[in-house]
């Protein structure tokens, strides 16, 4: 990860305005986002649980649960039943996950 003192633990909101072709950008919940209709989120728990919070087709929330592992050397892998991804960078202000 980019900042050794930063940890992904916590809830991060999707900042789709900053996405790249190969990655999604997330910010802390207290970030000053521009107005938008709903934001998805991801949560990293200290016990290794990973949760994606998304809107379903009827706007009700859906959660996808998986796990995350620190693979060493700053590499973090995320695994759910639908995909395996990795954290590209993490600071206290921004989390970037490959997609």
Secondary structure, DSSP 8 states (H G I E B T S, - for coil): ---TT----EEEEE-GGG-BTTEEEEEETTS-----S---EEEE-TTSEEEEEEE-TTS-EEEEEEEEEEEETTEEEEE-SS-EEEEEEE-SS-EEEE-
